[in-house]
Amino acid sequence: MRLTARGILINRNTGSVLLIKYLDNHSKSTKEFTDGFWVLPGGGVKKHETFEEAVKREIYEETGITNVNVKNCVFSRIIHAELRSIEQNLYYERYYVVETDDVEINIDNLTKNEIEVINKYKWWSINELKQTKDVVLPLSLKMHIDAALTNQNHPIDITDSDELLKVSFD
């Protein structure tokens, strides 16, 4: 199982959330999204690294933003995904609210694979995020974003058990 950490990176001054648009037509789990999909910054947890350390590192690598305050975990989930550069197919993800005052993006630290699949960065207002017709992953983010930003006491499990059962019995 691959452990991952993602940040709901919110700008303290504007209340907007950063999403990254991916376009990956080569991975089995993402090729159906022919116009791409939006995700929160984040990625794999390295050995001897905490989830909180991983989310800070991943935000830095994917955005160049270092001035962050990692709050507590608001979502968790288990998913199945087949991505071209990752051998594990089962993921345990934790999502953290992460605050920043910064808005400028610097892509100098992207990996070769990220350069190939990252298509765009955008700061979204909460209303824009909830109303967009674009694909935003996890799909339940739009539904749970208010709870994540206002009730940060206990993480919400957003695992789609139907999806896991489908994969398990295919």
Long-range contacts (C-beta under 8 A, 24 or more apart in sequence): 1-78, 1-88, 1-90, 1-91, 1-92, 2-44, 2-86, 2-88, 2-90, 2-91, 2-92, 3-44, 3-45, 3-51, 3-54, 3-91, 3-92, 4-42, 4-43, 4-44, 4-45, 4-54, 4-91, 4-92, 4-93, 4-94, 5-42, 5-43, 5-45, 5-51, 5-52, 5-54, 5-55, 5-58, 5-93, 5-94, 5-95, 5-96, 6-39, 6-40, 6-41, 6-42, 6-43, 6-55, 6-58, 6-93, 6-94, 6-95, 6-96, 7-40, 7-41, 7-42, 7-55, 7-58, 7-59, 7-68, 7-70, 7-95, 7-96, 7-97, 7-98, 8-40, 8-74, 8-95, 8-96, 8-97, 8-98, 8-145, 8-148, 8-149, 9-40, 9-41, 9-59, 9-63, 9-65, 9-68, 9-98, 9-100, 10-97, 10-98, 10-99, 10-100, 10-149, 11-99, 11-100, 11-101, 11-102, 11-103, 11-123, 12-99, 12-100, 12-101, 13-101, 14-103, 14-123, 14-125, 15-125, 15-126, 16-123, 16-124, 16-125, 16-126, 17-123, 17-124, 17-126, 17-129, 17-145, 18-63, 18-121, 18-122, 18-123, 18-124, 19-121, 19-122, 19-124, 19-129, 19-136, 20-62, 20-63, 20-118, 20-120, 20-121, 21-118, 21-119, 21-120, 21-121, 21-122, 22-117, 22-118, 22-119, 23-117, 23-119, 24-83, 24-84, 24-117, 26-84, 27-81, 27-82, 27-83, 27-84, 28-82, 28-83, 29-80, 29-81, 29-82, 29-83, 30-81, 30-83, 33-135, 35-134, 35-135, 36-119, 36-120, 36-135, 37-134, 37-135, 37-136, 37-137, 38-122, 38-132, 38-134, 38-135, 38-136, 38-137, 39-136, 39-137, 40-95, 40-141, 42-93, 42-95, 44-86, 51-94, 51-96, 52-96, 55-94, 55-96, 55-98, 56-98, 59-98, 60-109, 61-109, 61-110, 61-111, 62-107, 62-109, 62-110, 62-114, 62-118, 63-105, 63-106, 63-107, 63-121, 64-104, 64-105, 64-106, 64-107, 64-108, 64-109, 65-100, 65-102, 65-104, 65-105, 65-106, 66-102, 67-100, 67-101, 67-102, 68-98, 68-99, 68-100, 69-98, 69-99, 69-100, 70-96, 70-97, 70-98, 71-96, 71-97, 71-98, 71-99, 71-152, 72-96, 72-97, 72-152, 72-153, 72-155, 73-155, 74-147, 74-148, 74-152, 74-155, 74-156, 75-138, 75-144, 75-148, 75-155, 75-156, 75-157, 75-158, 76-155, 76-156, 76-157, 76-158, 76-159, 77-138, 77-157, 77-158, 77-159, 77-160, 78-159, 78-164, 79-138, 79-159, 79-160, 79-163, 79-164, 80-163, 80-164, 80-167, 84-113, 85-113, 94-155, 95-148, 95-155, 97-148, 97-149, 97-152
